[in-house]
Amino acid sequence: MKPLIAALLLALATTVHAEVLPGASVESLLAIAREVSPDLRTSRLEAEAARERIDPAGALPDPLLRIELENITRNGTQEATLSPSRAGDTKYTVAQPLPFWGKRDLKRDIASAEADQASGRASDTWVEVATRIKSLYAQYWLSSRSRQLAREIIELTRQLEIIAQIRYASGLGAQQDAIRAQVERSTMETELVATETEYRQLSAFINAMLARPGDARLAEPLTLRPLPSGLDPGSLNERLVARNPQLGIETARIDGAEKSRDLAYRNRYPDFIVGAVPMQVQDRVESWGVMLEMNIPLQQGTRRSLEREAERLLEAAGARKEALTHRLGGELNAALANLDAARTTEQIASTRLLPQAELTFKSALVGYENGKVDFATLLDAQR
């Protein structure tokens, strides 16, 4: 009794710890890809890096320290020295650069817009990865069903061959019928090999998307995701404009271009440097001074060119988003048209073509068994 209990416990532990293979559904593949996709991880890290550039973009520059030793020979009474206490006097200048009002905020906004673009690229990367996986899974499912269908057809052809051999042995059919059945089965076995190869290739492609070895095992695909119904082109176009990551990237690019234009106009005004200047004589500070420094924006022609450049870049960003909106809208409507056509084709095939083909085959099979239909007609019906 104890060995039986131990065996049952071992079987239960093995079942609990058994590896759950991905691939039974597309959701299982997407869950893994969201965690391990190298492309997605790269885009996410780039987005995080872009976020870290926002605060430094609007920060003040580091302060400056300048030390000036004057009269280091004390009017020729001593050797030259670099000691502040022995020089004639030492001037210390501590200065802080101050950009003109509003420039720091604009630089921070530009960095924020670039970070939004990076986040949009991360979202777009996930859309591309998920779309690729969904497409591969659909082909993987189709290949699995084609492989199953090929095996069923091979078995059906084997039955036709048996029927042909029985009729030939009974003197009711020609030997050529049995040979043609064998040729048909060999042809289907060749197609099965091609289907098996495609199945393994798709499995390798899916594993590559999941950062797994190409020969790693996948579960047999069980079902496809249900197709959406009741799709309204108007609402879908609204969702496209509001949620498409590519359009989000272009929106962030426009925002950054607007801030860059504003910064170009703000560069008409000078930047400043303010500082304090203590004066040391020997071992004591004798006096203090303050300083103000500013650049003089005389190169107005250069600034006007930069302003026009910023304006053109903003217009280009708007035109790019408009073109992308039209292109994506066209692709969406084309996809909806293809979906409607596919649904119509599926309905015709399931409600008319397949039942008619099945009736034709059964009728041809009965006719062949009764000698009323030749084998060529039976093979055509089987195909």
N, C-alpha and C positions, 0 to 999 in steps of 0.2 A: 504493500500500500504506500509506504514512504517513497519508493522510487517513482511511483505514479504521480504522487503529489509534487515531487521535485521536478519531474518532467513538465507538469502543467505550469508550475511557477516559472520555469525557464522559458516555456513557450509564451507565457504572458509577458515576461520581461522583454523578450525579443520583439513581441508585437508592439509594446509601448515604445521601445527605442528604435523601431524600424524607421528608416529614412523615408520621409514623405517627399516623393519626387515631384518637382514642378512640371507643368505642362498639361495637366488635366483641364485647366481653364486658362484663359488669357489673363485673368486677374492674378493668378499665382505668379505668372511671369512678370507682370507689371510691378507687383509688390517687391520682388527681388531686384528688378532693375532700378527702382526708385532708391534703393539702398546702395547698390554696388556699381551702377553704371559709371565707367570712367569718364565718359563725355559729360554726364550730368555733374559728377563730382568736380570736374575741372571748371565748369561754368559757375558752379556754386562758390568755389574758392575765389574765382575772379570777382564775383559779385561782392563777397565779403571783403576782399582787398580794396575794391572801389569804395565801399562804405568807410573804410578806415582812412580814406583820403579827404573826407569831408571836413573834419575839424582842423587838420593842418592847413587846408586851403584858406581858411578864414582867420588863422592865427596871426598874431603880430610877429614880425621878424625878430630875430634875436638881437638884444642890445649890443652895442659896440663899446669897446674900451680902447682908448688911445693914451699912451704915455709918451710925453716929450721931455727930454732932459736938455736944458739950456745952459750955456756957459759951463761946459763940463771940465774946462781947465782953470776955472776961476780966474779969468783974465791973465792966464799964463803963470799963475803962482803954483800950479800943481800939474801932475801928469793927468792926462785924460782919464776920466773915470765914468763908470756906469752905475755908480751907487747914488741913489737919490739924495741921501743925506750929505754927500760930499760935493754934489754938483751945485752950480749957482742957484738954480731953481728947477723944480719939476712940476710939470703941468699934467694933470690927469683929466681926461675927457670921457665921461660916461654918456653915451648917446643912444637914443631909441628912435628907429625909423617909424614914422606914422603915415600910412597911406591916407589919401584924401577920404573924407567921409563917404561911406557907402561902398567903397571898393572891396573891402574885406567881405561884406555880406554878399556882394555879387560873385566873388570868387568861390565862396562857400556854396552858393546856389548852383553855380556851374558844376562844381564837384558833385553836388547832390543829384543833378540831372544826369551826369555821367554814371553815377551809381545806379540810378533808376534804369538806365540803358543796360547796364551789366545785369541787373536783376531780371530785366525783360529777356535778355539773351539766355539766362538760366532757364526761365520759363519756356522759352521757345525751344531750347535744347531738349527739355523734357517732352514737349509735344512731339518733336521729331523722333526721339527715342521711343516714346509710347506708340506713335503711328507706325514706326518700323516694326515694332514687336507685334502689334495687332495685325499688320499685313502678313508678317511671317507666320503668325499663328493660324491665320485663315488659310494660307497655303499649306501649312503643316496639317491642319484638319482635313483639307481637301485631299492631300496626298495620302493621308491615312485611310480615308474613305475610298479613294481610287484603288489603293492596294487591296482593301477588302473586297471591292467590287471585282477587281481583276481575278482574285482567287475564286469568287463565286462563278464568274464566267468560265474559268478554267474547269471548274467542277461540272458546270452545265455542259460544256463542250465534251467533257469526258463521257457524260451520259449520252450525248448525241452520238458519240463514236460507238458506244456500246450498242445503241439502237441500230446504227448503220451496220455494225458487224452481225447483229442478230438477223437483220433483214437479208444481208448477203449470205449468211449461212443457210437461211431458209429459202434462198433462191428468189427472194422478192426484191432485192436491190443489187446495185452494182458495187464491185469492190472499190471503185473510185470514190464512192460516198464515204466509206470508212477512211480512205487515205486523205480526203479533203478535211474530214473531221480532225485527223491527226495533225494536218498542216495548220488548221485553225487553232488547235490547242497549243502548238509550238509557237505560233505567232503571239498568242495571248501570254504565254510564259515569257517571251521576250519583252513584251510590254510590262509584265510584272517586274522583271529585272530593272527596267528603266524607272518604274514607279518606286521600287525599293531604293534605288540610288537617289532619286529626288527626295525621298523621305529622309534619308540619312543626311543629305546636304542641308535640308531645311533644319534638321535637328542641330547640325553644326553651326549654322547661322544664328539660331536662337541662343545656343550656348555662348557664342561670341558676344551677343548683346548682353548676356548676363555675367560676363567675365568668368565663364566656366570653361574647362577643357572641352575641346570640340567633340570628343567622344563620350562626354558625360551622359548619363542616362536621363531620359525625359519620360514622363508619363504619357500614355496614349491620350490624345485629345478627345475629350468627351462631348463637348458642345461648343457652339459658337455663341457669341453675345447676341441677344435678340436685337433685330433691327428696330430703330425708332419708328414710331408711327405718328401720323398727324403732324408732320413738319410743315410749319408755315414759313414761306420764304421771307416775309416781312420781319417776323420776330427773329429769325435766324440772322438776317442781315444786321439787325439791331444788336444782337449778341456779338456778332463778328466785330462790329465797330467798338463795342464796349470792352470786350474781353480778349480779343486776339493779341497774343504777346508781341507779334511783329509790329502791329499798329501801336502797341504800348511803347515799344522801343522808339518808333518815329515820333510819338508824342513827347517823350522825354528828350529826344534830340531837338525838337522844336523849342522846348522850354530852355534847354541849354543854349541854343542859338540866340534866343531872346536875351538871356542874361549876358551872353558874350557881346551882343550889340550894345546893351546898356553900359557894360564896362568900357567898351571902346569910346562911347561918348563921355563917360566919366573921366577917361584919361586926358581930357582937355585940361583938367585941373591938376595943380602940382601936388606932389607928395612932400612930406616934411621930415626933418630929423631934429629932435629936441634933445638937449643934454645939459648936464651940470659939469662945471670945470673948477675943481679945487686946485690951488697953487701951493706947492710945498717949497719952503726954503729951509734947507738943512733938515732939522728933525720936526718941524712944525708946519702947519698949514697957515699960511699968511693971509690968503684971500680966496674968495669964491667968485665964480662967474657962471653965466648961463649962455647957451648958444641956441640959435635957431637956423636951420639950413633947409633949403627947399630947391627943387629943380624948377627951371623956367621952361614951360612948354612952348618953345619957339617954333618947333618943326610942325607947323600946322598942316602943311601939305601932306606929310607922312601920316598924320593923324586922320586927315580926311580920307585918305586911301584906305586906312584900316577900318574906318567907320563904314565906308562903302562896301568893303569886303564882308564885314559882319552883316550888313543888310542883305547882300546877295546870298550869303550862306543861310540866313533865316528864310529867305524866299525859296531857296533850293530845298530846305528841309520840309517846308510846307508842300511844295510840289511833289516831293518824294512820297510823303504820306498820302497825298491825294491819289497818285498813281497806284500806290500799293493798295489803297482801299478799293479802287476800281478793279484791280487785278484779282484780289481775293474775293470780291463780290462775284466776279465772273466765274471763278473756280467753284465757288459755293453753288451758284445756280446750275453750273454744268454737272456738279456732283449730284444735285437733287434730280436733274433730268436723268442721269445714269441710274440712280436709285429707282426712279419710277419705271424706267425701261426694264431693269432687272426684276422688279416685282411682277411686272406684267408677263415677262418671259417665264418666271417661275410659276406663275399661276397657270399659264397655258400648258407648260410642261407637266405640272402635277395633276391638273384636272382633265387634260385632253390627250397630250402626246403620249405620256407614259401608260395610261390605261389602254389607249388604242394600240400602242406597240405590244403591250402584254397580251391583249386579245389576239393580235395578229400572230404572235409567236405561238400561242397555244393552238390556234387554228391551224397554223402551218405544221406544228408537231403532230397533231391528230391526222392531218391530211397526209403527211409523209408516212406515218405508221400504217395508214390505210392504202397507200400507194397512189393517192390522188395528187400529191405535190412532190416535185423533185427536191433533191437535197440542196441544190443551190438556192431555191426559194426559202427553205428552212434556215439556211445559214444567214441569208439576208435578214430574215425576221429575227434571228437570234442577235445579230449585230445591232 
